[in-house]
């Protein structure tokens, strides 16, 4: 209809200046209408994103509701399971960063996982929220086609889905930061979950995606531009983290990539309850930063020369 109306205005309205003015007026009306389209939490959602997580904070304790733990037979065939779990903030022992490549391109899906004393892990994946039978399109995702969701999940769900069923190349990195910074980051994730539970937002491929929406800063304000182009072209984000000191500096980045490629370990672990420990075998532990150190994940600034992107591996 827009194309027909535009052709009619530009071709048949005389004098031509009136036709052009009417055309630009029509474009302005459409843009204004598009800007006013609200996001929603009430749609016929695809079943893997049908349930929103939320967080309840009570002093030192954080209860995460609706942690996803699907039992997969294939990437599209699974049993839906959710559970609630309470975590103690003073028991946070690690923050890990996942990079998942679905193709040999300089873009990937990223996830953050929090490790707790006793071997529990909470993984959070920032994703699109498609409706039933709605396929993903990076271009369409720029134009209010998908809402944003924080999927709180067991690693045997979101990590195993990618290593064992989607055949993505998955890399795991330990983040070097202070215990206090780990707790602050977890609380920021809780705030974002609750924000989206109460007030839905649009996903955008460029400005609100799995990497740019990571709540890296204290407070609820977001800048228009990320700290580095390597966050936008996120296949390079491990370089950004390494150069800013957020990864283990005792080991060269190429060696960290090799050690952190977890596909074989994930496939061998299967649905083992010990999945999280097994995928971390051979990855050297990093000592936490001291209590006064800068939160490098939260306030990282890129520096140094550009490096090569991740080399996708399928054999490790």
Number of C-alpha atoms within 10 A of each C-alpha: 6 11 8 8 13 17 14 13 20 18 13 10 14 11 10 13 11 13 19 17 13 17 19 14 12 16 14 12 12 13 11 11 10 12 11 9 10 11 17 14 19 8 12 11 16 14 13 17 19 17 18 19 23 24 22 14 16 9 8 11 14 18 16 21 18 19 23 27 18 19 15 18 11 11 12 11 10 13 11 12 12 15 12 13 12 13 18 16 20 14 16 20 19 23 26 17 19 23 26 22 23 16 12 14 13 17 21 23 19 25 21 24 23 19 18 18 13 9 10 17 23 20 25 26 21 22 22 23 26 22 18 14 9 12 8 13 11 11 11 13 19 16 14 16 20 24 22 24 29 26 25 29 24 23 21 26 19 19 27 25 21 20 24 21 15 13 18 23 24 28 25 27 27 22 25 27 25 22 22 17 21 25 21 18 23 21 18 19 21 22 19 21 22 18 14 20 18 11 12 17 19 24 25 23 20 15 17 20 21 25 27 21 18 22 21 20 17 13 9 10 8 13 8 7 12 16 15 15 13 21 21 19 16 23 23 21 24 25 26 25 25 22 20 18 21 23 26 19 14 9 11 11 19 13 10 22 21 17 18 23 27 29 25 16 19 25 16 14 19 15 15 12 11 13 20 21 14 16 23 19 13 10 18 15 14 16 13 15 18 12 12 9 13 16 23 20 24 18 13 20 15 20 14 10 8 12 11 10 17 24 15 20 17 14 9 15
